[in-house]
Amino acid sequence: MDKSLAVITETLNGELTPASLECVEEGREVADRLGVRVRAILCGSEVARLAETLAAHGADAVTVVEHEALAQFSADGWLQALAPVLRALQPTLLLAPDSGQMRAWLPRLAARWHLPLVGCCIRVNVIGDGYPEIIRNTYGGACQERLVWPYATLVCALLIPGVRGAGAPRRDRTAAIDVLRPELDQTRFRDRTLRTLPADPRTVDLSEAERIISGGFGAGGPSGMALLQRLAEQMGAALGGTRVAADRGWLEVQRFIGSTGKIVAPKLYIAFGVSGAGQHLAGVTDAEWVVAVNNDRTAPMLKRADLAVVGDMHEILPLLLDKLQALAAAHSPDPAAPASPDPIRPVPVAAEPVSAPTVELYP
Ligand SMILES: Cc1cc2nc3c(=O)[nH]c(=O)nc-3n(C[C@H](O)[C@H](O)[C@H](O)COP(=O)(O)OP(=O)(O)OC[C@H]3O[C@@H](n4cnc5c(N)ncnc54)[C@H](O)[C@@H]3O)c2cc1C
């Protein structure tokens, strides 16, 4: 069998996760340097139709491991199904998204096989005669660590979701597809996923959030961040912010965005009192729509924004909250009931412009 680098992929609600596609693309770059093939491993039930997407993102070959017992994730199930596949494959490198699922089963495989397993990876490379080199975040993103193995060895690297973004698929690419249907002993599955709940915006990992309200030093302190949290709840968004806000203790450290924090790719990113330093902007390059509120019309964040509002966030925010609350009340089936934020079906954003005298659209 040709030498391959293996990428273990995963699905959510029947689709490949963006993090899986990023891993395939990262694997493609490393494989080209090593002169080996990229073999994507796809595990589940009725997932073979997704193999073409993996090819379009750079896989030379796809091994689909199908079994009805794998329709929902089970760490024991994946270990039982994939360990023999990987043993037969003898990959030169193992890549996977740094997700809860992967963290549930891959460390057990690594322990069994005495493999180095590295989480929080932001870059995977090979240097010299094929020595693995990994750059990873440590201390909650405060430091970056460079690891080099001084001999060619199989390393299992978990890549942080969103760290490189997935490129456009190339539909002209094809891959050799093998479908395996292993016999599994379901009585040895000690864990099962019964159902997957939609993410709660308050606690969702920022890299997976569809909407983000972000606060910077301009928020002025914990009370400013609490108002932003209220706005996030009204809009079904997650709260994030800058490293300065996190360093000052206004925001949980795992919720700051940027090159040393979370890399995010939401559909909507609204920044309040964020200057838009390069390290912060590096974390939002894949945001689809960016709105920024800043009282300094020269702030770089406004230049990155699709809608830039020059004004004092402490004047704008209460007006916006009142508007949203009024809208929520108007949409409430029981007019007597207080407007309650619904994290799953968010209240629509006010269509009318905010009538604050100090608000001026930029430029
Ligand atoms: C090695 C290194 C790594 C770093 N990594 C990161 C990272 O990953 N993420 C990150 O975010 N930062 C990072 N930083 C810090 C980064 O350089 C900036 O200092 C930081 O992003 C600035 O945060 P800020 O925008 O909250 O604060 P500031 O730069 O102080 O900006 C505050 C903004 O709020 C505006 N403002 C003030 N009052 C109001 C008001 N009432 N209404 C509206 N706007 C107002 C101001 O005009 C200003 O633009 C890193 C720095 C270093 C050296």
The ligand as an ORCA input file, in Angstrom:
! r2SCAN-3c Opt
* xyz 0 1
  C       1.827     38.774     21.090
  C       0.492     39.429     21.165
  C      -0.616     38.667     20.885
  C      -1.878     39.260     20.970
  N      -2.978     38.484     20.675
  C      -4.183     39.057     20.723
  C      -5.352     38.308     20.389
  O      -5.289     37.126     20.073
  N      -6.528     38.921     20.448
  C      -6.679     40.239     20.789
  O      -7.808     40.735     20.819
  N      -5.598     40.956     21.101
  C      -4.370     40.411     21.090
  N      -3.291     41.164     21.426
  C      -3.515     42.527     21.888
  C      -3.734     43.479     20.721
  O      -2.479     43.903     20.224
  C      -4.537     44.721     21.153
  O      -3.870     45.348     22.217
  C      -5.947     44.393     21.589
  O      -6.611     43.619     20.624
  C      -6.716     45.682     21.795
  O      -7.894     45.405     22.459
  P      -9.098     46.435     22.442
  O      -9.497     46.699     21.040
  O     -10.110     45.909     23.381
  O      -8.477     47.723     23.156
  P      -7.979     49.091     22.579
  O      -6.943     48.899     21.551
  O      -7.648     49.930     23.755
  O      -9.234     49.686     21.835
  C     -10.392     50.142     22.453
  C     -11.255     50.729     21.362
  O     -12.496     51.115     21.940
  C     -12.867     52.378     21.414
  N     -13.716     53.001     22.403
  C     -13.380     53.524     23.609
  N     -14.468     53.998     24.255
  C     -15.513     53.769     23.423
  C     -16.894     54.045     23.507
  N     -17.434     54.634     24.586
  N     -17.681     53.694     22.474
  C     -17.164     53.103     21.364
  N     -15.853     52.809     21.236
  C     -15.043     53.156     22.252
  C     -11.573     53.100     21.184
  O     -11.726     54.110     20.210
  C     -10.651     51.994     20.730
  O     -10.681     51.864     19.315
  C      -2.029     40.607     21.344
  C      -0.899     41.360     21.594
  C       0.343     40.788     21.521
  C       1.547     41.638     21.802
*
